């Protein structure tokens, strides 16, 4: 088992979570931040979340392929 894939998977999940939080703040769902209701974060958030999901999925696929 390669620990690099596990670390990359964790990083991908964290990046996706940050992107989700940024998107929710940008859309105004999460209030109380200077990022709330801001178009910039409404764009950056989903893009970051998508990048995180791609990293996590690719890492998971390589991890599963290495276990066979």
MIRO-32510 format. One record per residue: residue in one letter; x, y, z of N, C-alpha, C, O in turn. Coordinates in steps of 0.2 Angstrom, whole numbers, plus 5000, padded with zeros to 4 digits. Atoms other than C-alpha are relative to their C-alpha. Layout:
BEGIN
AXYZXYZXYZXYZ...
END
This chain:
BEGIN
X500449945000500050005000500450065000500950075004X499649945001500750174995499650065004499150075003X500349944996500450315008499950064996499550104998X500149945004500650444995499350014997499050064996X500750005003498950394987499550025006499050065005X500449994995498150405004500050085002499550115003X499949934998498950575008499650054994499350104996X500349975006498350634990499350005001499050054999X500750015000496650574993499750055006499250085005X500249954994496550675010500150074998499650114999X499949935002497250835002499450014995499150074995X500549995004495950814988499350015003498950055001X500649994997494550795000500050075004499450105004X499949944997495150945010499950064995499550114997X500149955005495251054995499350004997499050064997X500750005002493451004990499650035005499150075004X500449974994492851045007500150085000499650125001X499949935000493651215006499650044995499450094995X500449975006492951244989499250015002498950055000X500750004998491251194996499850065004499350105004X500149954995491351315010500050074997499650124998X499949945003491951454999499450024995499250074995X500649995004490551424987499450025004499050075002X500649994996489251425001500050085002499550115003X499949934998489951595007499950054994499550104995X500149965006489951664990499350014998499150064996X500750005002488151614987499650035005499050045004X500449974994487651695004499749955004499349975009X500350054996487151535012500350005007500050005012X499649994993488551555026500150075000500550104996X499949934999488451725032500550025006500849975009X499649984995489551825044500850004998501250005002X499350005002491151835033500050064994499550074991X499949965006491851965021499949974993499850004988X500050035006491751835008499249984998499149964993X500850025001489751815010499850054994499950114994X500349975005488751864995500550044995500450094993X499549975004490251894984500149964994500249904994X500050045006490351844966500749974999500749914996X499350035001492251814966500049935003500249885000X500050064997491951674979499549954997499549894998X500550045003490451614970500349964994500049914991X499750035006491551574955500649955003500749905000X499450044998493151514964499849945004500249895004X500250054996492251404976499949934997500249884998X500250065004491451284964500649974996500749914995X499450025004493051274953500549975005500849915003X499550034995494151234969499749935002500049885003X500350064998492851104974500149954995500249894996X499950055006492951024957500749975000500849914998X499250025000494851024957500149955006500449905005X499950054995494750934974499749944999500049885001X500350065001493550804969500449964995500549904995X499650045005494550764953500749975003500949925002X499450034997496150744964499849945004500249895004X500250064996495250634976499849944996500049884998X500250065004494450524963500649974996500749914996X499450035004496150504953500449965005500749915004X499650034995497050464969499649935002500049885003X500450064998495650334974500149954995500249894997X499950055006495750254957500749975000500849914999X499350035000497650234958500149965006500549915006X499950044994497550174976499749934999500049885001X500450065001496250044971500449954995500449894996X499750035005497249994956500749975003500949915000X499450034997498849964966499949955005500349915006X500250054996497949854978499849934997499849885000X500250065003497449724965500649964999500549904996
END
